[in-house]
Amino acid sequence: MSRRPLSQESINSFVDGEMTAAERERVFALAAVHGEVDREIAEVQRTKALLRHAYEAGAPARAATAPGRGRRWVAAAAVLVLGIGVGWGTAQWHAAVSPAPAVVAQVPAAGVVIQVSDGDPAKWRLAVEQALTVLEAGGRERNDVIVVANGPGLAMLRRASPVGPSIAASLGHGVRFVACGNSMQRENVGGSDLLPGVTVAAAGAALEILTLQRAGYAYIRI
């Protein structure tokens, strides 16, 4: 089996603008000769733009519409805005390495895994809202969305969680929530301490996310 030209962590760092100029030049050089690097970067850009733009575009509408209807509006806005926002972002990327292809407003067929390692309730509300947006953006064939919590983020999946009602509601819509088994052991948290419907990744969050990525899931970190 051939070695990946660029790791998933490096791709995420590149898309998030966390690389030095020299590191970015190396990525450009790799993408120029490895088509899979080019495609993976474009896919991560599309997915992150979907999450970001859908949340920003839907925020004003949620205050003026009923919860169910507002969420559907956000899902529709995600696809509409993605065609504009991702079209620009992907064009900037491809201008440096190859001719820009047609932009397709969609998330990967397998789904999206969102990792939350932070115990900030505000970040969790954002994660839940974005998860619902991606879930419903698929229309009748809903995207599979999994939120994995580890470290301080584990607290938000416990029964006393301040975002418990939001998590329960999104579970009802089909979003899946997974707690890191290793974090649970370190913090002496049992299965009965978790919110109903939350499952456990016994081998830990890292292996769970890696397995999903190998299955074709896009990875987002909040």
Secondary structure as a PSIPRED ss2 file (coil, helix, strand):
# PSIPRED VFORMAT (PSIPRED V4.0)

   1 M C   1.000  0.000  0.000
   2 S C   1.000  0.000  0.000
   3 R C   1.000  0.000  0.000
   4 R C   1.000  0.000  0.000
   5 P C   1.000  0.000  0.000
   6 L C   1.000  0.000  0.000
   7 S C   1.000  0.000  0.000
   8 Q H   0.000  1.000  0.000
   9 E H   0.000  1.000  0.000
  10 S H   0.000  1.000  0.000
  11 I H   0.000  1.000  0.000
  12 N H   0.000  1.000  0.000
  13 S H   0.000  1.000  0.000
  14 F H   0.000  1.000  0.000
  15 V H   0.000  1.000  0.000
  16 D C   1.000  0.000  0.000
  17 G C   1.000  0.000  0.000
  18 E C   1.000  0.000  0.000
  19 M C   1.000  0.000  0.000
  20 T C   1.000  0.000  0.000
  21 A H   0.000  1.000  0.000
  22 A H   0.000  1.000  0.000
  23 E H   0.000  1.000  0.000
  24 R H   0.000  1.000  0.000
  25 E H   0.000  1.000  0.000
  26 R H   0.000  1.000  0.000
  27 V H   0.000  1.000  0.000
  28 F H   0.000  1.000  0.000
  29 A H   0.000  1.000  0.000
  30 L H   0.000  1.000  0.000
  31 A H   0.000  1.000  0.000
  32 A H   0.000  1.000  0.000
  33 V H   0.000  1.000  0.000
  34 H C   1.000  0.000  0.000
  35 G H   0.000  1.000  0.000
  36 E H   0.000  1.000  0.000
  37 V H   0.000  1.000  0.000
  38 D H   0.000  1.000  0.000
  39 R H   0.000  1.000  0.000
  40 E H   0.000  1.000  0.000
  41 I H   0.000  1.000  0.000
  42 A H   0.000  1.000  0.000
  43 E H   0.000  1.000  0.000
  44 V H   0.000  1.000  0.000
  45 Q H   0.000  1.000  0.000
  46 R H   0.000  1.000  0.000
  47 T H   0.000  1.000  0.000
  48 K H   0.000  1.000  0.000
  49 A H   0.000  1.000  0.000
  50 L H   0.000  1.000  0.000
  51 L H   0.000  1.000  0.000
  52 R H   0.000  1.000  0.000
  53 H H   0.000  1.000  0.000
  54 A H   0.000  1.000  0.000
  55 Y H   0.000  1.000  0.000
  56 E H   0.000  1.000  0.000
  57 A H   0.000  1.000  0.000
  58 G H   0.000  1.000  0.000
  59 A H   0.000  1.000  0.000
  60 P H   0.000  1.000  0.000
  61 A H   0.000  1.000  0.000
  62 R H   0.000  1.000  0.000
  63 A C   1.000  0.000  0.000
  64 A C   1.000  0.000  0.000
  65 T C   1.000  0.000  0.000
  66 A C   1.000  0.000  0.000
  67 P H   0.000  1.000  0.000
  68 G H   0.000  1.000  0.000
  69 R H   0.000  1.000  0.000
  70 G H   0.000  1.000  0.000
  71 R H   0.000  1.000  0.000
  72 R H   0.000  1.000  0.000
  73 W H   0.000  1.000  0.000
  74 V H   0.000  1.000  0.000
  75 A H   0.000  1.000  0.000
  76 A H   0.000  1.000  0.000
  77 A H   0.000  1.000  0.000
  78 A H   0.000  1.000  0.000
  79 V H   0.000  1.000  0.000
  80 L H   0.000  1.000  0.000
  81 V H   0.000  1.000  0.000
  82 L H   0.000  1.000  0.000
  83 G H   0.000  1.000  0.000
  84 I H   0.000  1.000  0.000
  85 G H   0.000  1.000  0.000
  86 V H   0.000  1.000  0.000
  87 G H   0.000  1.000  0.000
  88 W H   0.000  1.000  0.000
  89 G H   0.000  1.000  0.000
  90 T H   0.000  1.000  0.000
  91 A H   0.000  1.000  0.000
  92 Q H   0.000  1.000  0.000
  93 W H   0.000  1.000  0.000
  94 H H   0.000  1.000  0.000
  95 A H   0.000  1.000  0.000
  96 A H   0.000  1.000  0.000
  97 V H   0.000  1.000  0.000
  98 S C   1.000  0.000  0.000
  99 P C   1.000  0.000  0.000
 100 A C   1.000  0.000  0.000
 101 P C   1.000  0.000  0.000
 102 A C   1.000  0.000  0.000
 103 V C   1.000  0.000  0.000
 104 V C   1.000  0.000  0.000
 105 A C   1.000  0.000  0.000
 106 Q C   1.000  0.000  0.000
 107 V C   1.000  0.000  0.000
 108 P C   1.000  0.000  0.000
 109 A C   1.000  0.000  0.000
 110 A C   1.000  0.000  0.000
 111 G C   1.000  0.000  0.000
 112 V E   0.000  0.000  1.000
 113 V E   0.000  0.000  1.000
 114 I E   0.000  0.000  1.000
 115 Q E   0.000  0.000  1.000
 116 V E   0.000  0.000  1.000
 117 S C   1.000  0.000  0.000
 118 D C   1.000  0.000  0.000
 119 G C   1.000  0.000  0.000
 120 D C   1.000  0.000  0.000
 121 P H   0.000  1.000  0.000
 122 A H   0.000  1.000  0.000
 123 K H   0.000  1.000  0.000
 124 W H   0.000  1.000  0.000
 125 R H   0.000  1.000  0.000
 126 L H   0.000  1.000  0.000
 127 A H   0.000  1.000  0.000
 128 V H   0.000  1.000  0.000
 129 E H   0.000  1.000  0.000
 130 Q H   0.000  1.000  0.000
 131 A H   0.000  1.000  0.000
 132 L H   0.000  1.000  0.000
 133 T H   0.000  1.000  0.000
 134 V H   0.000  1.000  0.000
 135 L H   0.000  1.000  0.000
 136 E H   0.000  1.000  0.000
 137 A H   0.000  1.000  0.000
 138 G C   1.000  0.000  0.000
 139 G C   1.000  0.000  0.000
 140 R C   1.000  0.000  0.000
 141 E C   1.000  0.000  0.000
 142 R C   1.000  0.000  0.000
 143 N C   1.000  0.000  0.000
 144 D C   1.000  0.000  0.000
 145 V E   0.000  0.000  1.000
 146 I E   0.000  0.000  1.000
 147 V E   0.000  0.000  1.000
 148 V E   0.000  0.000  1.000
 149 A E   0.000  0.000  1.000
 150 N C   1.000  0.000  0.000
 151 G H   0.000  1.000  0.000
 152 P H   0.000  1.000  0.000
 153 G H   0.000  1.000  0.000
 154 L H   0.000  1.000  0.000
 155 A H   0.000  1.000  0.000
 156 M H   0.000  1.000  0.000
 157 L H   0.000  1.000  0.000
 158 R E   0.000  0.000  1.000
 159 R C   1.000  0.000  0.000
 160 A C   1.000  0.000  0.000
 161 S C   1.000  0.000  0.000
 162 P C   1.000  0.000  0.000
 163 V C   1.000  0.000  0.000
 164 G H   0.000  1.000  0.000
 165 P H   0.000  1.000  0.000
 166 S H   0.000  1.000  0.000
 167 I H   0.000  1.000  0.000
 168 A H   0.000  1.000  0.000
 169 A H   0.000  1.000  0.000
 170 S H   0.000  1.000  0.000
 171 L H   0.000  1.000  0.000
 172 G H   0.000  1.000  0.000
 173 H H   0.000  1.000  0.000
 174 G C   1.000  0.000  0.000
 175 V C   1.000  0.000  0.000
 176 R E   0.000  0.000  1.000
 177 F E   0.000  0.000  1.000
 178 V E   0.000  0.000  1.000
 179 A E   0.000  0.000  1.000
 180 C E   0.000  0.000  1.000
 181 G H   0.000  1.000  0.000
 182 N H   0.000  1.000  0.000
 183 S H   0.000  1.000  0.000
 184 M H   0.000  1.000  0.000
 185 Q H   0.000  1.000  0.000
 186 R H   0.000  1.000  0.000
 187 E C   1.000  0.000  0.000
 188 N C   1.000  0.000  0.000
 189 V C   1.000  0.000  0.000
 190 G C   1.000  0.000  0.000
 191 G H   0.000  1.000  0.000
 192 S H   0.000  1.000  0.000
 193 D H   0.000  1.000  0.000
 194 L E   0.000  0.000  1.000
 195 L C   1.000  0.000  0.000
 196 P C   1.000  0.000  0.000
 197 G C   1.000  0.000  0.000
 198 V C   1.000  0.000  0.000
 199 T E   0.000  0.000  1.000
 200 V E   0.000  0.000  1.000
 201 A E   0.000  0.000  1.000
 202 A C   1.000  0.000  0.000
 203 A C   1.000  0.000  0.000
 204 G C   1.000  0.000  0.000
 205 A H   0.000  1.000  0.000
 206 A H   0.000  1.000  0.000
 207 L H   0.000  1.000  0.000
 208 E H   0.000  1.000  0.000
 209 I H   0.000  1.000  0.000
 210 L H   0.000  1.000  0.000
 211 T H   0.000  1.000  0.000
 212 L H   0.000  1.000  0.000
 213 Q H   0.000  1.000  0.000
 214 R H   0.000  1.000  0.000
 215 A C   1.000  0.000  0.000
 216 G C   1.000  0.000  0.000
 217 Y C   1.000  0.000  0.000
 218 A E   0.000  0.000  1.000
 219 Y E   0.000  0.000  1.000
 220 I E   0.000  0.000  1.000
 221 R E   0.000  0.000  1.000
 222 I C   1.000  0.000  0.000
